[in-house]
């Protein structure tokens, strides 16, 4: 279910033009080979032969590794849905003749796809009618999302099949990075290091964030909100709830959040309390000590609702309140109605999606 939610979120972001790729250089063979272990149990349970033939030499590609994994995973999952017991799935990688592109090919000898359906399978909510078991019917989002991700990479995806003859899915990508525009992607070194200098753009590492801030298109009629949350899934869900009311920036911990507060000077900050490196309370303390950003209102979402947590919040100048108390008793100036909107939405969302059934919001009333 979580994977489905994430794919729907990604699809919506792409359609709204808000998906940025995090591009780095990595070995395509290594990524593809990881799926052999991931699908091994499924192949044994379904009695389906699952084999790989990967090029001997590494295939180094500039792409968003996480997003490419979604594409390959969706195609392999699709092959398992339509391949009966005793069938086979064969995965290969390689380079095109001009050696400027690489490919991933997934072949199966399953039930196949009728010719009149080949043009529809990459459309949203298109579902196969002949899955080997109704349990594997799917949701009709996986291949549509895969095509959108491939398009973001300036790649190519196609399916070849005939009913009863199996299917072949091929995905091609350019190896280099020259085709990406700075407004489309963030470039990273491998192993999660900091973004590298963008060759050919004249941008140094120090100036990249300012450039990215200018490249992202915002609705100037909306207020700005910085969302600081280390849980990617929850962060995406909260963003989905609020992005029609705010221009949203994202940070993954307090240190990054503090940096982006200085960079963007948002109208309001919504942050989780428990985060690595610097938590929400530590970030708030740092903000209140800096005159340039001390005026920015902060909402802290937390799972801690014991007396000790409340006492600590009060000593820091915060007001621990429940969602119902906030909605019922807080008086909001007309000019700050959007703070009410984000507070109610964020708290309701936290109540729904975080692990505990009771949530507090620690709110700093600085406006």
C-alpha positions as CSV (number, residue, x, y, z in Angstrom):
1,X,0.0,0.0,0.0
2,X,2.8,2.4,0.9
3,X,4.5,1.7,-2.5
4,X,1.2,2.5,-4.3
5,X,0.8,5.8,-2.4
6,X,4.3,6.8,-3.2
7,X,3.8,6.0,-6.9
8,X,0.6,8.1,-7.0
9,X,2.4,11.0,-5.3
10,X,5.2,10.7,-7.8
11,X,2.8,10.6,-10.7
12,X,1.0,13.7,-9.5
13,X,4.2,15.6,-9.0
14,X,5.3,14.8,-12.5
15,X,2.0,15.9,-13.9
16,X,2.2,19.2,-12.0
17,X,5.8,19.8,-13.2
18,X,7.2,19.5,-9.7
19,X,9.4,16.4,-10.0
20,X,13.1,17.1,-9.8
21,X,15.5,14.3,-10.6
22,X,18.5,13.7,-8.2
23,X,21.0,12.7,-10.8
24,X,24.3,10.9,-10.0
25,X,26.6,8.5,-11.8
26,X,26.2,4.8,-11.0
27,X,26.6,1.3,-12.5
28,X,23.3,0.3,-14.2
29,X,24.4,-3.4,-14.0
30,X,24.8,-3.2,-10.2
31,X,21.3,-1.7,-9.8
32,X,19.6,-4.2,-12.1
33,X,21.3,-7.1,-10.5
34,X,19.9,-6.1,-7.1
35,X,16.4,-7.2,-8.4
36,X,17.6,-10.8,-8.7
37,X,17.6,-11.0,-4.9
38,X,14.5,-8.9,-4.5
39,X,12.3,-11.1,-6.7
40,X,14.0,-14.5,-5.8
41,X,11.3,-15.5,-3.3
42,X,8.5,-14.6,-5.7
43,X,10.0,-16.5,-8.5
44,X,10.4,-19.6,-6.3
45,X,6.8,-19.3,-5.0
46,X,5.4,-18.9,-8.5
47,X,7.7,-21.5,-10.0
48,X,8.9,-19.0,-12.6
49,X,12.5,-19.1,-13.9
50,X,14.1,-15.7,-13.3
51,X,17.5,-15.1,-14.9
52,X,19.8,-12.3,-15.8
53,X,22.4,-11.7,-18.6
54,X,24.3,-8.5,-17.7
55,X,27.2,-6.9,-19.7
56,X,30.5,-7.8,-18.2
57,X,31.8,-4.3,-18.1
58,X,30.1,-1.7,-15.8
59,X,27.6,0.5,-17.5
60,X,28.0,3.9,-15.9
61,X,25.0,6.1,-16.4
62,X,24.0,9.6,-15.2
63,X,20.4,9.3,-13.9
64,X,18.2,9.3,-10.8
65,X,19.0,5.9,-9.3
66,X,15.9,5.7,-7.1
67,X,13.5,6.7,-10.0
68,X,15.2,4.2,-12.4
69,X,14.7,1.5,-9.8
70,X,11.0,2.3,-9.8
71,X,10.9,1.8,-13.6
72,X,12.8,-1.5,-13.6
73,X,10.9,-2.8,-10.6
74,X,7.5,-2.0,-12.2
75,X,8.4,-3.7,-15.4
76,X,9.7,-6.9,-13.7
77,X,6.6,-6.9,-11.4
78,X,4.4,-6.6,-14.5
79,X,6.2,-9.6,-16.0
80,X,5.5,-11.8,-12.9
81,X,1.8,-10.8,-13.0
82,X,1.4,-12.2,-16.5
83,X,3.8,-15.2,-16.5
84,X,2.2,-18.5,-15.3
85,X,4.0,-21.3,-13.4
86,X,6.6,-23.0,-15.5
87,X,7.2,-19.8,-17.4
88,X,10.4,-17.7,-17.5
89,X,11.5,-14.0,-17.2
90,X,14.8,-12.9,-18.7
91,X,16.5,-9.6,-17.9
92,X,19.4,-8.2,-20.0
93,X,21.4,-5.0,-20.1
94,X,23.7,-3.6,-22.7
95,X,24.8,-0.7,-24.9
96,X,23.3,0.4,-28.2
97,X,25.5,0.2,-31.4
98,X,26.6,3.8,-31.2
99,X,27.5,3.3,-27.5
100,X,25.8,6.5,-26.6
101,X,22.8,4.8,-24.9
102,X,22.2,1.9,-22.6
103,X,19.2,-0.4,-22.3
104,X,17.4,-2.7,-19.9
105,X,15.3,-5.4,-21.5
106,X,12.8,-7.6,-19.7
107,X,11.4,-10.6,-21.6
108,X,8.8,-13.1,-20.5
109,X,6.9,-16.0,-22.1
110,X,3.7,-15.2,-20.4
111,X,0.2,-14.6,-21.7
112,X,1.3,-11.6,-23.8
113,X,-0.5,-8.4,-24.7
114,X,-3.0,-8.1,-27.6
115,X,-1.8,-5.8,-30.4
116,X,-4.7,-3.4,-30.0
117,X,-3.7,-2.9,-26.3
118,X,0.0,-2.1,-26.8
119,X,-0.7,1.7,-27.3
120,X,-2.8,1.8,-24.1
121,X,-0.6,0.0,-21.5
122,X,1.4,3.1,-20.6
123,X,-1.8,5.2,-20.0
124,X,-2.9,5.9,-16.5
125,X,-5.2,3.3,-14.9
126,X,-4.8,0.9,-17.8
127,X,-5.0,-2.6,-16.5
128,X,-4.3,-6.0,-18.2
129,X,-7.4,-8.2,-18.5
130,X,-5.5,-11.5,-18.5
131,X,-3.4,-11.5,-15.3
132,X,-2.7,-15.1,-14.3
133,X,-4.5,-14.5,-11.0
134,X,-7.0,-11.7,-10.0
135,X,-4.7,-11.0,-7.0
136,X,-2.1,-9.7,-9.4
137,X,-4.5,-7.5,-11.3
138,X,-2.6,-4.3,-10.3
139,X,-3.7,-0.7,-10.1
140,X,-3.0,0.6,-13.5
141,X,-0.4,3.2,-12.3
142,X,2.9,1.4,-12.5
143,X,3.6,1.5,-16.3
144,X,2.2,5.0,-16.7
145,X,4.5,6.3,-13.9
146,X,7.4,4.4,-15.5
147,X,6.9,6.1,-18.9
148,X,6.7,9.5,-17.2
149,X,10.0,8.8,-15.3
150,X,11.7,7.6,-18.5
151,X,10.5,10.8,-20.3
152,X,12.0,13.0,-17.5
153,X,15.3,11.2,-18.3
154,X,14.9,12.0,-22.0
155,X,14.8,8.2,-22.5
156,X,12.6,5.8,-24.4
157,X,10.4,2.9,-23.4
158,X,8.5,0.4,-25.6
159,X,6.6,-2.9,-25.4
160,X,6.5,-5.6,-28.0
161,X,4.1,-8.5,-27.7
162,X,1.5,-10.7,-29.2
163,X,-1.3,-12.5,-27.4
164,X,-0.1,-15.8,-26.1
165,X,3.5,-15.1,-27.2
166,X,4.9,-13.3,-24.2
167,X,6.2,-9.7,-24.0
168,X,9.4,-7.7,-24.3
169,X,9.8,-4.4,-22.5
170,X,12.8,-2.3,-23.5
171,X,14.0,0.9,-21.8
172,X,16.8,3.1,-23.2
173,X,18.7,5.9,-21.6
174,X,21.5,8.3,-22.6
175,X,24.7,7.6,-20.8
176,X,26.0,11.1,-20.3
177,X,24.4,14.2,-18.5
178,X,24.5,16.8,-21.2
179,X,20.9,16.4,-22.1
180,X,19.7,17.5,-18.6
181,X,18.7,21.1,-17.9
182,X,19.7,22.7,-14.6
183,X,16.1,23.5,-14.0
184,X,15.1,19.8,-14.2
185,X,17.7,18.1,-12.0
186,X,20.0,18.3,-9.0
187,X,23.5,16.8,-9.8
188,X,25.1,14.7,-7.0
189,X,28.2,12.8,-6.6
190,X,27.9,9.1,-5.8
191,X,27.1,7.7,-2.3
192,X,25.0,10.7,-1.3
193,X,27.7,13.3,-1.4
194,X,26.9,17.0,-2.0
195,X,25.8,18.3,-5.4
196,X,28.7,18.7,-7.8
197,X,29.4,21.8,-9.9
198,X,27.2,21.9,-13.0
199,X,29.5,21.7,-15.9
200,X,28.8,24.2,-18.6
201,X,26.5,26.4,-16.5
202,X,29.1,28.6,-14.9
203,X,27.7,27.7,-11.4
204,X,29.9,27.0,-8.5
205,X,28.8,24.9,-5.6
206,X,28.3,28.0,-3.5
207,X,25.9,29.5,-6.0
208,X,23.9,26.3,-6.8
209,X,21.2,26.7,-4.2
210,X,20.5,30.3,-5.2
211,X,20.3,29.2,-8.9
212,X,17.9,26.3,-8.0
213,X,15.8,28.7,-6.0
214,X,15.4,30.9,-9.1
215,X,14.8,27.9,-11.4
216,X,11.8,26.6,-9.4
217,X,8.6,28.3,-10.5
218,X,6.4,29.5,-7.6
219,X,3.0,31.1,-7.5
220,X,3.8,34.6,-6.1
221,X,0.3,35.0,-4.8
222,X,0.8,32.2,-2.3
223,X,2.6,32.3,1.0
224,X,5.8,30.2,1.4
225,X,6.2,27.3,3.8
226,X,9.3,25.4,4.8
227,X,8.5,21.7,5.7
228,X,11.2,20.1,7.8
229,X,10.7,16.3,8.1
230,X,13.1,13.3,7.9
231,X,10.4,10.8,7.0
232,X,10.2,11.0,3.3
233,X,6.8,9.3,3.0
234,X,5.2,11.5,5.6
235,X,6.9,14.6,4.1
236,X,5.4,13.8,0.7
237,X,2.0,13.3,2.1
238,X,2.0,16.5,4.0
239,X,3.3,18.4,1.0
240,X,0.5,16.9,-1.1
241,X,-2.1,18.2,1.4
242,X,-0.6,21.8,1.4
243,X,0.9,22.4,-2.0
244,X,-2.2,24.1,-3.4
245,X,-2.1,26.7,-0.6
246,X,1.6,27.3,-0.2
247,X,4.9,27.5,-2.1
248,X,6.7,24.6,-0.3
249,X,10.4,24.1,0.3
250,X,11.6,20.8,1.8
251,X,14.4,20.0,4.3
252,X,15.2,16.6,5.8
253,X,16.7,17.6,9.1
254,X,17.2,20.6,11.4
255,X,20.6,21.6,10.0
256,X,19.3,21.7,6.4
257,X,16.1,23.3,7.6
258,X,18.0,26.1,9.4
259,X,20.1,26.7,6.2
260,X,16.9,27.0,4.1
261,X,15.3,29.3,6.6
262,X,18.2,31.7,5.9
263,X,18.0,31.1,2.2
264,X,14.3,31.4,1.6
265,X,12.9,33.4,4.6
266,X,9.6,31.4,4.5
267,X,6.4,32.9,5.9
268,X,6.0,29.9,8.2
269,X,8.0,26.7,9.2
270,X,6.4,23.3,9.9
271,X,8.8,20.8,11.4
272,X,8.9,17.4,13.0
273,X,10.5,17.4,16.5
274,X,12.4,14.2,16.4
275,X,15.0,14.3,13.6
276,X,18.7,13.3,13.1
277,X,21.6,15.8,13.4
278,X,19.4,18.6,14.7
279,X,15.9,18.2,16.0
280,X,13.0,20.6,15.6
281,X,13.4,22.2,19.1
282,X,17.1,22.8,18.5
283,X,16.4,24.4,15.1
284,X,13.8,26.6,16.7
285,X,16.3,27.7,19.4
286,X,18.8,28.6,16.7
287,X,16.2,30.6,14.8
288,X,15.2,32.6,17.9
289,X,18.8,33.6,18.6
290,X,19.2,35.0,15.1
291,X,17.5,38.4,14.7
292,X,17.1,38.1,10.9
293,X,14.9,35.0,11.2
294,X,13.6,35.1,14.8
295,X,10.2,36.5,13.7
296,X,9.2,33.5,11.5
297,X,6.4,31.5,13.1
298,X,7.2,27.8,13.7
299,X,4.9,24.8,14.1
300,X,6.4,21.7,15.6
301,X,4.7,18.3,15.1
302,X,5.5,15.8,17.8
303,X,4.4,12.3,19.0
304,X,5.4,13.2,22.6
305,X,2.4,14.2,24.6
306,X,3.6,13.4,28.2
307,X,4.0,16.0,30.9
308,X,7.8,16.2,30.5
309,X,7.5,17.0,26.8
310,X,4.9,19.7,27.6
311,X,7.1,21.2,30.3
312,X,10.1,21.4,28.1
313,X,8.0,23.0,25.3
314,X,6.7,25.7,27.8
315,X,10.3,26.4,29.0
316,X,11.2,27.1,25.4
317,X,8.4,29.6,25.0
318,X,6.1,27.2,23.1
319,X,2.5,26.5,23.6
320,X,1.7,22.8,23.5
321,X,-1.9,22.4,22.1
322,X,-4.0,19.7,20.6
323,X,-5.6,20.1,17.2
324,X,-9.1,20.5,18.6
325,X,-7.9,23.2,21.1
326,X,-6.1,25.0,18.3
327,X,-9.2,25.1,16.0
328,X,-11.6,25.9,18.8
329,X,-9.8,28.5,20.9
330,X,-7.1,30.2,18.9
331,X,-7.9,33.7,17.6
332,X,-6.4,34.3,14.2
333,X,-5.8,37.8,12.6
334,X,-7.5,38.1,9.2
335,X,-4.1,38.6,7.5
336,X,-2.9,35.3,8.9
337,X,-5.7,33.0,7.8
338,X,-3.3,30.9,5.9
339,X,-1.5,30.0,9.2
340,X,-4.7,28.6,10.4
341,X,-5.1,26.6,7.2
342,X,-1.6,25.1,7.4
343,X,-1.9,24.4,11.2
344,X,-5.2,22.6,10.9
345,X,-4.1,20.7,7.8
346,X,-0.7,19.7,9.1
347,X,-2.1,18.6,12.5
348,X,-4.9,16.6,11.0
349,X,-2.5,14.9,8.7
350,X,-0.1,14.1,11.4
351,X,-2.9,12.6,13.5
352,X,-3.9,10.4,10.5
353,X,-0.5,9.3,9.3
354,X,2.0,9.1,12.2
355,X,2.1,6.1,14.4
356,X,0.5,7.4,17.6
357,X,-3.2,8.2,17.8
358,X,-2.6,11.4,19.8
359,X,-0.5,14.3,18.6
360,X,0.5,17.7,20.0
361,X,1.6,20.7,18.1
362,X,4.2,23.0,19.7
363,X,3.5,26.4,18.4
364,X,5.7,29.5,18.7
365,X,3.4,32.6,18.6
366,X,5.8,35.2,17.2
367,X,3.4,37.0,14.9
